[in-house]
Every structure is written in structure tokens, then in C-alpha cells.
Amino acid sequence: MEVREARAEDIPLVAAWTKDTFDWGDYVADRIPVWLDEPESHTLVCVEGDDVIGIANTVMLSPGEAWLEGARVHPDHRRRGIGSLMNRAGLDWAASQGARVARLATEEENTGARRQVESMGYRHTSTWAYAELAPMQRSPLAATGLQPAPSADIDAAWMSWISGDLSRTGREMIALGWRWRTATPDDLRTAVSEQRFWQSPSGWVILAQTERTVATSGWLATTPDAAPDLLEDIITTARETGLEEVSLRVPWTPWMVEALARVGADSEPIRVYSIRP
Ligand SMILES: CC(C)(COP(=O)(O)OP(=O)(O)OC[C@H]1O[C@@H](n2cnc3c(N)ncnc32)[C@H](O)[C@@H]1OP(=O)(O)O)[C@@H](O)C(=O)NCCC(=O)NCCS
């Protein structure tokens, strides 16, 4: 078997055995064209004869931070070391790009993936809650809603976040979709300029519309006391804008999970692992 760079003609071969990877299906075949087009990404496949039996992507998210994602091994070829071989090759590439840390995420209940990355020396460094708010299914409350945050708020928002529980628990990271890297004040500046930075009396949130009726957030600043109100503010504004779903990735603190439960959202635990490549 051999590990090599992925090509467009590998996509249907991978799609053939990645339809039912999880209960909900799989997204990986749809992502390969995006990875192949992305200059920061390095997509690898494992081949044996004419068969493509493994795939994984590594992407540089900042000059020193790599992210590994989309690891899949053909169900008939698991426990042969292929997942670890591709992961190692991704780490070697990341090191060659200057990465000082490489990270990846697994669902907490994915024990196979957890054992595999733990066997390679990855350390579990933070747990995040993935939750979906359904604004249209909530009766409107008397919440103030969100306002666009001005750039004058950036310092206060950053100081509030960096000195609080959420940044500590989340290792000062921001979630960009299903990718995590260290947050910087520039993330707030960019969010202001792209009209994705919002505030209410209860905190601040970066909230981006990803589809017509869906928005997502991977960074918010609030306190244990104010978190329930901030979530109500998000829901209120989401309702007013006609959003059917707001997906949140927030560091797993008991008070945040409780606040999410109070607005009817289940939290799914996601583990972020780190290693020095
Ligand atoms: C997770 C996955 C990529 C692992 O690939 P793999 O090629 O089977 O893993 P490896 O052979 O390199 O495993 C190395 C070690 O990890 C551990 N491990 C791997 N899979 C395991 C499992 N299902 N249960 C327990 N331990 C496991 C074992 O210690 C294994 O060594 P061993 O076989 O000598 O006992 C593969 O199972 C897969 O494609 N799963 C479905 C998709 C998925 O969950 N991807 C990860 C999303 S985060």
C-alpha cells in the first residue's frame, strides 16, 4: 500500500465506500473538491493496487497551527494501521509547513477514532459543546436581541473573553465550522468588517449566516450569569431574520451546557486533541 496526494479521479472511488460512515451518513466525498481547491490543504489517499482505501486532509489554519480532518478508512481495511499512517503523513507535511501544533476533533462517542489518535500520542486538550438552536420553534420572549457590535467594542469583548471561563476551557480557540485554531483579536476585527460581530447587554458573539436559513457561531463571550440571556438574544434576532437553525460550538462548561438546555438545545460533546507534529 502507498500514501499519495489525492486527485479529482479519486473522488468517486472514495464516495463508493463513505456513504454510511456514520448514522447520519457522511460529508467527506462532497468536501474533497473543496480541499483540492484550497491552497492551505493537503489531501492524502491510501491506495492498494487500483483501490483507494483511505483518505485524510490536513490544513494549515495559521502559520503555526495545522488541523487534521476527514480521516476515513475503508470498512474492510480498518485496524491495519492505515488511519495512523495517513495521520502521520499529514503531521509530517504540517511540520514541513512550519506547524508547531496539530489538532483534530472527534465526537466523544467515537471511541474507535479516540483510541486511534490516543495511540498516536494525541492529548485531549478541550471539550466543546455542539448545539443547534431552533429559533422558529421557540415562543418569542421579551429579549432585547442582538445589535451589530462596533469596532469600539473589540477591546472590551476581547478582554472579557480572554479573562473568562470560556476561553480557559476552550484553550483560547475559535471554531471555524468544524476546524479549531487559536483565536486572535483580528478575528473580532474581521468579524466587525464582515458584519458578523454582534453584541447585547449579555455579551458578544461572532455569528455568520452560512446558508439562507442557517447561521453558525464558534466564538462568544459571556458570563455564567448572562449566558441564558445571550442565548435568548441570539434566538430573538435569529427569529426576526427568519433563521431556522443556529449551530453553536462553545467550550464545554457546566453553566453553558445548562444555559443551552434551558433554551431547549442538547449539547453534543466534541473532543479536540493536540499533538506536536
Ligand atoms: C478512525 C479510523 C480512521 C481509524 O483507522 P484505522 O486504519 O482502522 O486505525 P489504525 O489501524 O491506524 O489503528 C491504530 C490503533 O488505534 C486503535 N484503534 C483503532 N480503531 C479502533 C477501534 N475501532 N476500537 C478500538 N481501538 C481502535 C488501536 O489501538 C489500533 O491498534 P491495533 O489495531 O494494533 O489494536 C477508522 O476506524 C475509520 O475510518 N472510522 C470511521 C470514520 C471515523 O470515525 N473517522 C474519524 C472521524 S474523527
The ligand as an SDF file (V2000), in Angstrom:
LIG
                    3D

 48 50  0  0  0  0  0  0  0  0999 V2000
  -10.9520    6.0210   12.8930 C   0  0  0  0  0  0  0  0  0  0  0  0
  -10.3060    5.3040   11.6980 C   0  0  0  0  0  0  0  0  0  0  0  0
   -9.8530    6.3500   10.6820 C   0  0  0  0  0  0  0  0  0  0  0  0
   -9.0960    4.5340   12.2190 C   0  0  0  0  0  0  0  0  0  0  0  0
   -8.4080    3.9750   11.1180 O   0  0  0  0  0  0  0  0  0  0  0  0
   -7.6680    2.5560   11.1910 P   0  0  0  0  0  0  0  0  0  0  0  0
   -6.8240    2.4210    9.9830 O   0  0  0  0  0  0  0  0  0  0  0  0
   -8.6570    1.4860   11.4530 O   0  0  0  0  0  0  0  0  0  0  0  0
   -6.7550    2.7520   12.5190 O   0  0  0  0  0  0  0  0  0  0  0  0
   -5.3480    2.0700   12.8140 P   0  0  0  0  0  0  0  0  0  0  0  0
   -5.2800    0.6880   12.2340 O   0  0  0  0  0  0  0  0  0  0  0  0
   -4.2620    3.0240   12.4230 O   0  0  0  0  0  0  0  0  0  0  0  0
   -5.4340    1.9580   14.4080 O   0  0  0  0  0  0  0  0  0  0  0  0
   -4.2880    2.0610   15.2210 C   0  0  0  0  0  0  0  0  0  0  0  0
   -4.6630    1.7600   16.6650 C   0  0  0  0  0  0  0  0  0  0  0  0
   -5.7250    2.6060   17.0910 O   0  0  0  0  0  0  0  0  0  0  0  0
   -6.6190    1.8660   17.9530 C   0  0  0  0  0  0  0  0  0  0  0  0
   -7.9220    1.6800   17.2820 N   0  0  0  0  0  0  0  0  0  0  0  0
   -8.2330    1.9670   16.0010 C   0  0  0  0  0  0  0  0  0  0  0  0
   -9.5550    1.6810   15.7660 N   0  0  0  0  0  0  0  0  0  0  0  0
  -10.0580    1.2390   16.9260 C   0  0  0  0  0  0  0  0  0  0  0  0
  -11.3480    0.7810   17.3130 C   0  0  0  0  0  0  0  0  0  0  0  0
  -12.3940    0.7570   16.4590 N   0  0  0  0  0  0  0  0  0  0  0  0
  -11.5250    0.3900   18.5880 N   0  0  0  0  0  0  0  0  0  0  0  0
  -10.5010    0.4330   19.4790 C   0  0  0  0  0  0  0  0  0  0  0  0
   -9.2410    0.8170   19.1670 N   0  0  0  0  0  0  0  0  0  0  0  0
   -9.0330    1.2290   17.9100 C   0  0  0  0  0  0  0  0  0  0  0  0
   -5.9570    0.5410   18.1670 C   0  0  0  0  0  0  0  0  0  0  0  0
   -5.0700    0.6890   19.2800 O   0  0  0  0  0  0  0  0  0  0  0  0
   -5.1900    0.3710   16.8850 C   0  0  0  0  0  0  0  0  0  0  0  0
   -4.1010   -0.5320   17.0380 O   0  0  0  0  0  0  0  0  0  0  0  0
   -4.3880   -2.1240   16.9400 P   0  0  0  0  0  0  0  0  0  0  0  0
   -5.2450   -2.3770   15.7380 O   0  0  0  0  0  0  0  0  0  0  0  0
   -2.9880   -2.6890   16.8090 O   0  0  0  0  0  0  0  0  0  0  0  0
   -5.0670   -2.5020   18.2200 O   0  0  0  0  0  0  0  0  0  0  0  0
  -11.2920    4.2900   11.0440 C   0  0  0  0  0  0  0  0  0  0  0  0
  -11.8040    3.4550   12.0510 O   0  0  0  0  0  0  0  0  0  0  0  0
  -12.4710    4.9410   10.3350 C   0  0  0  0  0  0  0  0  0  0  0  0
  -12.4090    5.2340    9.1450 O   0  0  0  0  0  0  0  0  0  0  0  0
  -13.5860    5.1320   11.0850 N   0  0  0  0  0  0  0  0  0  0  0  0
  -14.7910    5.7570   10.5470 C   0  0  0  0  0  0  0  0  0  0  0  0
  -14.5940    7.2330   10.2960 C   0  0  0  0  0  0  0  0  0  0  0  0
  -14.1520    7.9820   11.5220 C   0  0  0  0  0  0  0  0  0  0  0  0
  -14.6410    7.7950   12.6240 O   0  0  0  0  0  0  0  0  0  0  0  0
  -13.1850    8.8870   11.2900 N   0  0  0  0  0  0  0  0  0  0  0  0
  -12.6580    9.7480   12.3160 C   0  0  0  0  0  0  0  0  0  0  0  0
  -13.5330   10.9160   12.4730 C   0  0  0  0  0  0  0  0  0  0  0  0
  -12.8830   11.9710   13.7150 S   0  0  0  0  0  0  0  0  0  0  0  0
  1  2  1  0
  2  3  1  0
  2  4  1  0
  2 36  1  0
  4  5  1  0
  5  6  1  0
  6  7  2  0
  6  8  1  0
  6  9  1  0
  9 10  1  0
 10 11  2  0
 10 12  1  0
 10 13  1  0
 13 14  1  0
 14 15  1  0
 15 16  1  0
 15 30  1  0
 16 17  1  0
 17 18  1  0
 17 28  1  0
 18 19  1  0
 18 27  1  0
 19 20  2  0
 20 21  1  0
 21 22  1  0
 21 27  2  0
 22 23  1  0
 22 24  2  0
 24 25  1  0
 25 26  2  0
 26 27  1  0
 28 29  1  0
 28 30  1  0
 30 31  1  0
 31 32  1  0
 32 33  2  0
 32 34  1  0
 32 35  1  0
 36 37  1  0
 36 38  1  0
 38 39  2  0
 38 40  1  0
 40 41  1  0
 41 42  1  0
 42 43  1  0
 43 44  2  0
 43 45  1  0
 45 46  1  0
 46 47  1  0
 47 48  1  0
M  END
$$$$
